[in-house]
Amino acid sequence: MKKKIYAVCALVLVAAMFFSFAACDAGTTDTEETTVTAMSEMPVGKEAMVNYYNSVINAVKVKKPAVKKFQSTENVSNVICGTEDGERNTLLEKSVPTLKKFIFDGTKKAFEESRNAETKYGDDLTALFPVSGESWSSRLTAADVESAEIEANDDNSQRTLTLVIKEPSVDLVKKAFNLGSEEDRAAAVKEFREKLKGYLSFTDIESLTYTECKIICVINTKDNTVASVEYIRTEKITTTITGEGTLAEIGTLPCSFEYTYGDKYEMDWTDPSTTTTAEAD
């Protein structure tokens, strides 16, 4: 019985990872380049904070610092197998936390290429840095944001700006976040279908809604350059699993869960050519 429960848990957790590719590709549109205007005082009010964020974040693709991208957080929570008001497989639900680390560690390599990357100073950031495929990184407005907070560190050398997106939808989220393409998601789904063949089958996404999307941006006060930015999304995903072969007795079971993950980008604004020249002198 434990083996069967582990197999279903594995599906739920693996599904969370490939469902992170969900949603439509952001596409490409034309936009004017945005440059940063020096700001000695912190912005006050939501509109000023959003405008400030747009200014500093849109300068990243223009000025092209060295960028290191990595996964900052990942979690599966609120797993419900069965209907909330009907029969639920609580044993399966309780097994998820125990297996979560094992499953994530075991599938981590399959996602390293898409989630971890590094560029050199001056490299084109159009594909890597949000929004992928665009020359800009944010088109958020104050109306898109539920809350905005900014705080300086003790010596005022950096400011941390946090934006929480209001009632996030795909159309709104893709104004500032990278969304995986349909091709990426289809490839991941195909891979896991093949691995689980004869044991479990599952539907594609029946529903996906964003429950929270947040941006945490650390800005260097002196020159208004972005030191780091973290994009955190929580998605509620619903699918249906069906046991096959030795797991046929599981039957067909609706499953829903929340998947939270974050991508973080760290910037190095040091121009190697300037450093080399200074050392030569």
C-alpha positions as semicolon CSV with decimal commas, in nm:
position;residue;x (nm);y (nm);z (nm)
1;M;0,000;0,000;0,000
2;K;0,284;0,238;0,087
3;K;0,439;0,177;-0,254
4;K;0,115;0,279;-0,421
5;I;0,085;0,592;-0,210
6;Y;0,445;0,688;-0,289
7;A;0,378;0,647;-0,660
8;V;0,080;0,880;-0,648
9;C;0,271;1,132;-0,436
10;A;0,551;1,124;-0,689
11;L;0,305;1,210;-0,961
12;V;0,159;1,501;-0,767
13;L;0,500;1,650;-0,693
14;V;0,643;1,591;-1,039
15;A;0,327;1,737;-1,188
16;A;0,389;2,051;-0,988
17;M;0,726;2,095;-1,152
18;F;0,614;2,062;-1,511
19;F;0,299;2,264;-1,450
20;S;0,530;2,553;-1,370
21;F;0,577;2,576;-1,746
22;A;0,204;2,643;-1,780
23;A;0,039;2,946;-1,937
24;C;0,087;3,104;-2,272
25;D;0,413;3,241;-2,402
26;A;0,434;3,614;-2,349
27;G;0,507;3,679;-2,716
28;T;0,691;3,984;-2,842
29;T;0,594;4,345;-2,882
30;D;0,781;4,663;-2,959
31;T;0,857;4,915;-2,688
32;E;1,077;5,216;-2,633
33;E;1,394;5,182;-2,429
34;T;1,366;5,304;-2,074
35;T;1,656;5,466;-1,892
36;V;1,699;5,519;-1,521
37;T;1,668;5,864;-1,373
38;A;1,873;5,925;-1,060
39;M;1,658;5,945;-0,750
40;S;1,803;6,065;-0,421
41;E;1,486;6,017;-0,218
42;M;1,276;5,706;-0,187
43;P;0,946;5,709;-0,377
44;V;0,633;5,760;-0,170
45;G;0,301;5,602;-0,261
46;K;0,212;5,301;-0,473
47;E;0,218;5,478;-0,809
48;A;0,560;5,631;-0,745
49;M;0,698;5,296;-0,628
50;V;0,570;5,111;-0,936
51;N;0,712;5,379;-1,166
52;Y;1,044;5,359;-0,983
53;Y;1,048;4,981;-1,019
54;N;0,973;5,004;-1,391
55;S;1,253;5,255;-1,434
56;V;1,525;5,051;-1,265
57;I;1,417;4,709;-1,391
58;N;1,377;4,818;-1,754
59;A;1,734;4,951;-1,746
60;V;1,873;4,599;-1,693
61;K;1,827;4,485;-2,054
62;V;1,954;4,819;-2,181
63;K;2,276;4,831;-1,977
64;K;2,338;4,452;-1,971
65;P;2,510;4,370;-1,640
66;A;2,637;4,019;-1,571
67;V;2,343;3,814;-1,445
68;K;2,322;3,495;-1,242
69;K;1,984;3,321;-1,233
70;F;1,887;3,045;-0,991
71;Q;1,586;2,892;-0,823
72;S;1,526;3,060;-0,487
73;T;1,231;2,868;-0,343
74;E;1,002;2,576;-0,417
75;N;0,714;2,427;-0,222
76;V;0,398;2,220;-0,263
77;S;0,115;2,284;-0,018
78;N;-0,260;2,247;0,033
79;V;-0,271;1,910;-0,144
80;I;-0,625;1,774;-0,175
81;C;-0,680;1,430;-0,330
82;G;-1,052;1,386;-0,378
83;T;-1,322;1,647;-0,339
84;E;-1,305;1,884;-0,043
85;D;-1,662;1,804;0,065
86;G;-1,646;1,433;-0,026
87;E;-1,415;1,139;0,029
88;R;-1,051;1,240;0,053
89;N;-0,737;1,028;0,058
90;T;-0,589;1,190;0,368
91;L;-0,313;0,930;0,396
92;L;-0,190;1,026;0,051
93;E;-0,210;1,396;0,137
94;K;-0,011;1,350;0,458
95;S;0,261;1,158;0,273
96;V;0,341;1,449;0,044
97;P;0,567;1,649;0,283
98;T;0,779;1,340;0,356
99;L;0,842;1,271;-0,010
100;K;0,866;1,628;-0,131
101;K;1,240;1,674;-0,085
102;F;1,317;1,333;-0,236
103;I;1,108;1,399;-0,547
104;F;1,240;1,753;-0,598
105;D;1,601;1,641;-0,557
106;G;1,546;1,351;-0,795
107;T;1,402;1,566;-1,072
108;K;1,614;1,875;-1,017
109;K;1,861;1,802;-1,297
110;A;1,585;1,793;-1,557
111;F;1,508;2,157;-1,485
112;E;1,855;2,300;-1,420
113;E;1,900;2,426;-1,776
114;S;1,579;2,628;-1,772
115;R;1,606;2,754;-1,415
116;N;1,978;2,816;-1,369
117;A;2,182;3,034;-1,599
118;E;2,463;3,287;-1,599
119;T;2,562;3,562;-1,841
120;K;2,865;3,787;-1,876
121;Y;2,869;4,165;-1,872
122;G;2,741;4,296;-2,205
123;D;2,559;3,975;-2,306
124;D;2,214;4,011;-2,456
125;L;1,950;3,952;-2,187
126;T;1,642;3,947;-2,411
127;A;1,580;3,573;-2,373
128;L;1,697;3,516;-2,015
129;F;1,571;3,812;-1,816
130;P;1,200;3,880;-1,771
131;V;1,004;3,937;-1,976
132;S;1,157;3,677;-2,209
133;G;1,159;3,779;-2,574
134;E;1,092;4,143;-2,498
135;S;1,322;4,444;-2,485
136;W;1,151;4,550;-2,161
137;S;1,109;4,390;-1,818
138;S;0,797;4,547;-1,674
139;R;0,481;4,718;-1,790
140;L;0,310;4,713;-1,454
141;T;0,090;5,002;-1,351
142;A;-0,030;5,102;-1,006
143;A;-0,368;4,947;-1,092
144;D;-0,197;4,608;-1,134
145;V;-0,046;4,613;-0,786
146;E;-0,219;4,519;-0,462
147;S;0,055;4,655;-0,238
148;A;0,395;4,821;-0,269
149;E;0,652;4,865;0,006
150;I;1,004;5,004;0,005
151;E;1,261;4,999;0,284
152;A;1,623;5,112;0,304
153;N;1,891;4,915;0,485
154;D;2,076;5,060;0,784
155;D;2,333;5,259;0,586
156;N;2,091;5,344;0,304
157;S;2,319;5,177;0,050
158;Q;2,034;4,962;-0,077
159;R;1,657;4,969;-0,094
160;T;1,426;4,668;-0,100
161;L;1,109;4,721;-0,302
162;T;0,833;4,460;-0,273
163;L;0,536;4,450;-0,510
164;V;0,239;4,215;-0,471
165;I;0,031;4,171;-0,785
166;K;-0,343;4,232;-0,754
167;E;-0,573;3,940;-0,849
168;P;-0,306;3,790;-1,077
169;S;-0,420;3,656;-1,414
170;V;-0,204;3,531;-1,701
171;D;-0,243;3,858;-1,891
172;L;-0,140;4,060;-1,587
173;V;0,143;3,833;-1,472
174;K;0,313;3,831;-1,812
175;K;0,356;4,209;-1,783
176;A;0,647;4,143;-1,544
177;F;0,714;3,767;-1,513
178;N;0,859;3,501;-1,740
179;L;0,598;3,245;-1,840
180;G;0,701;2,914;-1,993
181;S;0,608;2,844;-2,353
182;E;0,355;2,584;-2,462
183;E;0,641;2,394;-2,628
184;D;0,835;2,368;-2,299
185;R;0,533;2,244;-2,108
186;A;0,432;1,993;-2,377
187;A;0,783;1,842;-2,377
188;A;0,779;1,804;-1,997
189;V;0,431;1,649;-1,999
190;K;0,534;1,398;-2,266
191;E;0,842;1,294;-2,067
192;F;0,648;1,223;-1,748
193;R;0,365;1,045;-1,929
194;E;0,620;0,801;-2,070
195;K;0,785;0,744;-1,729
196;L;0,450;0,671;-1,559
197;K;0,301;0,459;-1,839
198;G;0,143;0,141;-1,701
199;Y;0,117;0,283;-1,349
200;L;-0,061;0,616;-1,363
201;S;-0,217;0,842;-1,619
202;F;-0,324;1,199;-1,570
203;T;-0,514;1,470;-1,744
204;D;-0,351;1,790;-1,849
205;I;-0,421;2,102;-1,646
206;E;-0,793;2,127;-1,575
207;S;-0,748;2,463;-1,410
208;L;-0,458;2,686;-1,312
209;T;-0,498;3,007;-1,119
210;Y;-0,237;3,232;-0,966
211;T;-0,310;3,284;-0,597
212;E;-0,015;3,516;-0,527
213;C;0,259;3,675;-0,734
214;K;0,528;3,885;-0,570
215;I;0,841;4,071;-0,681
216;I;1,124;4,154;-0,439
217;C;1,375;4,395;-0,591
218;V;1,694;4,512;-0,416
219;I;1,824;4,839;-0,560
220;N;2,163;5,007;-0,513
221;T;2,079;5,355;-0,386
222;K;2,387;5,531;-0,522
223;D;2,316;5,469;-0,890
224;N;1,969;5,308;-0,891
225;T;2,095;4,981;-1,037
226;V;1,926;4,651;-0,953
227;A;2,136;4,436;-0,720
228;S;1,892;4,145;-0,730
229;V;1,532;4,070;-0,813
230;E;1,322;3,771;-0,710
231;Y;1,000;3,662;-0,876
232;I;0,776;3,440;-0,661
233;R;0,458;3,277;-0,791
234;T;0,201;3,056;-0,621
235;E;-0,030;2,862;-0,851
236;K;-0,332;2,650;-0,762
237;I;-0,341;2,355;-1,000
238;T;-0,617;2,100;-1,055
239;T;-0,579;1,772;-1,244
240;T;-0,715;1,415;-1,238
241;I;-0,510;1,097;-1,193
242;T;-0,609;0,740;-1,281
243;G;-0,439;0,424;-1,158
244;E;-0,327;0,165;-1,413
245;G;-0,193;-0,189;-1,385
246;T;-0,099;-0,269;-1,025
247;L;-0,231;0,072;-0,919
248;A;-0,569;0,028;-1,088
249;E;-0,749;0,002;-0,753
250;I;-0,673;0,369;-0,688
251;G;-0,933;0,447;-0,952
252;T;-0,975;0,799;-1,080
253;L;-0,896;1,070;-0,831
254;P;-0,920;1,448;-0,865
255;C;-0,618;1,628;-0,720
256;S;-0,545;1,991;-0,649
257;F;-0,245;2,156;-0,489
258;E;-0,063;2,487;-0,460
259;Y;0,284;2,516;-0,606
260;T;0,509;2,803;-0,499
261;Y;0,839;2,868;-0,670
262;G;1,077;3,156;-0,712
263;D;1,343;3,258;-0,959
264;K;1,612;3,499;-0,844
265;Y;1,849;3,708;-1,055
266;E;2,165;3,866;-0,913
267;M;2,343;4,142;-1,105
268;D;2,708;4,243;-1,127
269;W;2,743;4,587;-1,284
270;T;3,124;4,580;-1,301
271;D;3,248;4,652;-1,654
272;P;3,551;4,421;-1,707
273;S;3,701;4,656;-1,966
274;T;3,703;4,942;-1,714
275;T;3,864;4,721;-1,450
276;T;4,132;4,602;-1,693
277;T;4,214;4,959;-1,796
278;A;4,243;5,074;-1,436
279;E;4,478;4,787;-1,349
280;A;4,696;4,865;-1,651
281;D;4,734;5,227;-1,542
